Amino acid sequence: MADEARSFQVLKVLQARLQQISVANGYRTDAGADVRVEEAKEPATAPRITPYSGSRVYPDRAGSKAEREFTLIVEARIPASLDALQETVTAIDEDIEQALDQ
């Protein structure tokens, strides 16, 4: 098999970073328990995060030909009760932001 595509390597690094999301690590949720780089067909019965690579563009003001912008899409599937839906969605969103900011 040929070398892995660079964008897939980036997804795997992001997967490892997102897997750190747990209450024990100072986050609000344990959503890092199920982080996949391939889409799952079955419904989520627990929080699940899937990063996807979006587009790649070569910026006009790039410092070199190797520089590019990479769009990342992070999908979080979270089963939640309607009485705590917004709280749950906000918590996982902030957990993802916190994990990616590090």
C-alpha positions in Angstrom: 0.0 0.0 0.0 1.2 3.5 -0.8 2.0 6.0 2.0 -1.0 7.4 3.8 -2.3 10.7 2.5 -1.1 13.7 4.6 -4.7 14.7 5.2 -5.5 11.3 6.7 -2.4 11.5 8.9 -3.7 14.8 10.2 -7.1 13.1 10.9 -5.3 10.4 12.9 -3.4 13.1 15.0 -6.7 14.9 15.6 -8.3 11.6 16.6 -5.6 11.0 19.2 -6.0 14.6 20.5 -9.9 14.2 20.7 -9.5 10.8 22.5 -8.1 12.8 25.5 -11.6 14.2 26.2 -12.7 12.7 29.5 -13.9 14.0 32.8 -10.7 12.5 34.4 -8.6 14.8 32.1 -10.5 17.9 33.2 -13.1 18.0 30.4 -16.9 18.2 30.9 -17.7 14.9 29.1 -16.3 11.5 28.3 -16.9 12.0 24.6 -13.3 11.0 23.8 -14.1 7.3 24.5 -15.4 6.9 20.9 -13.5 8.9 18.3 -13.5 7.5 14.8 -11.8 8.5 11.5 -14.3 6.5 9.5 -18.1 7.2 9.5 -20.1 4.8 11.6 -23.4 3.6 10.2 -25.0 2.6 13.4 -26.8 5.1 15.6 -24.8 6.6 18.5 -25.8 5.1 21.9 -23.0 7.1 23.6 -21.2 10.3 22.5 -19.2 9.8 19.3 -16.8 12.2 17.5 -15.8 11.9 13.9 -13.3 14.3 12.3 -13.5 14.7 8.5 -11.1 16.4 6.1 -12.7 19.1 4.1 -11.2 21.2 1.4 -7.5 22.1 0.9 -6.6 25.4 -0.7 -3.4 27.1 -1.5 -3.6 30.6 0.1 -2.7 33.7 -2.1 -0.3 34.9 0.6 1.4 31.6 1.2 5.0 31.8 2.4 5.9 28.8 0.3 4.4 26.4 -2.3 4.0 23.8 0.5 1.7 26.0 2.6 -2.0 25.2 2.4 -5.1 25.8 4.4 -7.0 22.7 5.5 -10.7 22.7 6.4 -11.6 20.3 9.2 -15.1 19.2 10.0 -15.7 17.6 13.4 -19.0 15.8 13.8 -20.3 15.0 17.3 -23.2 12.6 17.8 -24.6 12.8 21.2 -27.6 11.0 22.5 -29.3 13.3 25.0 -32.6 13.8 26.7 -34.6 16.8 25.7 -34.5 18.3 29.1 -30.7 18.6 29.0 -30.1 18.8 25.3 -28.6 22.3 25.1 -26.4 21.7 28.1 -25.1 18.5 26.6 -24.5 20.0 23.2 -22.7 23.0 24.7 -20.5 20.8 26.9 -19.3 18.6 24.0 -18.7 21.6 21.8 -16.6 23.3 24.4 -14.7 20.0 25.0 -13.8 19.8 21.3 -12.7 23.4 21.2 -10.6 22.9 24.4 -9.0 19.7 23.0 -8.1 21.4 19.7 -6.8 24.5 21.3 -4.1 22.6 23.1 
